[in-house]
Amino acid sequence: MKKIYFNNFKKGFFFFMTLLATGFSAHAQFPAPYCNVTFTSGVEPITSVQFAGITNTSPAAIGGTALENFTAMTGTVLAGSSYPITLKGNADGTTFINYYRVYIDWNQNNLFTDAGESYDIGTITGSTGVDALFVTSNIAVPSTALAGNTRMRVMKRFNAYPTGPCQTGTGYGQAEDYTLTVVAGADCTGTPTVGAATASVTGACASVAFTLTAAITPTPGLSYQWQSSTDAGTTWVNLGAAQTSVNYSVASQSVATSYRVVVTCTASTLSATSAAVAVAQNPYTNCYCTSAFNMNCTDGDVITNVLFGTLDNTSACGNATTGYTSYLTTVTPPVVRLGDVVDASVTVGPSADGWLYESVGIWIDFNHNGVFDASEYTYVGTGLDEAISATVTIPATALTGQTRMRVVLAASTAAGFSTAYSCGSLAANNNYGEMEDYLIDIQPALATPGFNSSNFAMYPNPTTGLVNIKFGNPTAVNAINVYSISGQLVFSKQFTTSSDNYSIDLQKASTGVYIVKIETENGTQVNRLIKN
């Protein structure tokens, strides 16, 4: 039975609070004329729904209402068309799996149980509901769907799909109801009319999805081809194949990009193109996640010292309200070098109530993408009222310069602790611990004499393919290696002669961010490169 894993939950009363957490509708008649939903084991929320013009974000806190009333929010769909849906939710645990299903009453008979009215969207494991995890699929609107307003129910459940649209009794999960307007019009003719493209964000962070749409009246026979441009509209590239829905979900963006949609009437073969929308790229330093729930470091679940190379910071509970403290500007960044194996230790508190486990992890954003990736995680250890030690290896492909390091302590067993804690607590009802952020200064390796970066240039950056590497004087380059942002080698070239000008051709590389490592007779230089 879920949630009685007391090795992962510090306070016994949390389980009983979960059992007591039930919800009321704000409107007495809701959900009539449709059936109600209950999750008596506990409510674990759906946190994001994006579908057919509906963009809804709701709180990630555990507990609340089993069936949320969002029927005031309306999406518009065209009979016979298909639309993407993207969902997120809080699983309340790093290993717990949630199943997502959607019900839509296409024939408007106030039931969700007719054939063709349910859609299994998929599963998410271990999400906090506010991280980068999501599930997406497409919902095909039947050509026979009745025109007018109808009800859509989004549901999620722990460990299995919901027992039905009228789920009752035991189980962990939640349901949300929305309104859909079904349009059943005549087939398109002539040239389509389309308004400007819009995006759900003005600036994007890497690995964070967002939605594109455009102002248009849904009409049978229209197709939508989304395009992107990273050179201010000079060159446009198709995003996948044409689709029958105007909405498009962008899974991730690594550089500032403009988007537009080409709308084609199949019968007439005539097209119209929307005005473009520009989505800026947020500085990666502004993209780091924070805990969805305030952490509690007032009960002895506290970091009292962090040692990392020359960094030595002693503290108490830094912020009794949030459990998060930034030492970015108050602690001098330690200097480490590519390839170093750095000694690290974190001293953990005694806990105040007999709890025996304090687990600690360190994350370092080696690729400067504003995300603490799983490959950037080091498990330090689990203990109580002691210094816990580990070593952290600085990858040879890490970007140089000041880099964010995060230390998280959680009242968790070793088995229950993982990289999922990079953004803090996983649940509001188990938020004991503390989170601290630091800067470290990553410098090139000293295996050879120091590299004179003032005598070096790499251009153009961004590039469409050809990259020039220029030195002030003839310099022997042993190799130029290019790595993906995840550390995979994608290009390598060796040299046997000395020159002041080298070039590499990355035209076949995919659009994105790369790490270029240049090994010379005078040392090694690592640079970030954007490929358009």
Salt bridges, closest charged atoms under 4 A:
GLU44 OE2 - LYS2 NZ 2.65
GLU44 OE2 - LYS3 NZ 2.68
ASP92 OD2 - LYS3 NZ 2.94
ASP120 OD1 - ARG101 NE 2.54
ASP177 OD2 - ARG151 NH1 2.91
ASP177 OD1 - ARG153 NE 2.72
ASP299 OD2 - LYS10 NZ 2.90
ASP299 OD2 - LYS11 NZ 2.60
ASP301 OD2 - LYS10 NZ 2.32
ASP353 OD1 - LYS10 NZ 3.91
ASP353 OD2 - LYS11 NZ 1.92
ASP437 OD2 - ARG404 NH1 2.86
ASP437 OD1 - ARG406 NE 2.72
ASP500 OD2 - LYS470 NZ 3.52
GLU519 OE2 - LYS517 NZ 3.73
